Amino acid sequence: MEISRLLKEKIDTQMASWNAEIEAAEAKAKARQAQAEAEAADAELDEAFWARVKDLRARVLEGRQYLAELADAGDEQAERIKKKLSSLFE
């Protein structure tokens, strides 16, 4: 009976050790997954910010073009430009 008890204790000890390794590995995997998700979210936000910057730069360029046109425009041309401006201000 002593051998059975010793074997059982050895198996229980080994299983407890493996369970501790499993828990540590799961915690590490969850932390890495959370970090990867945070980095992906950061990258997505960066992409959105750069898209907004690009859009705003294009609007500024378009606005400068309209200002240049208005500098030399008569009333008729100014009315035409006024209609185009609605898209710039959206």
HELIX and SHEET records of a PDB file:
HELIX    1   1 GLU A    2  ALA A   71  1                                  70    
HELIX    2   2 ASP A   75  LEU A   88  1                                  14    
END                                                                             
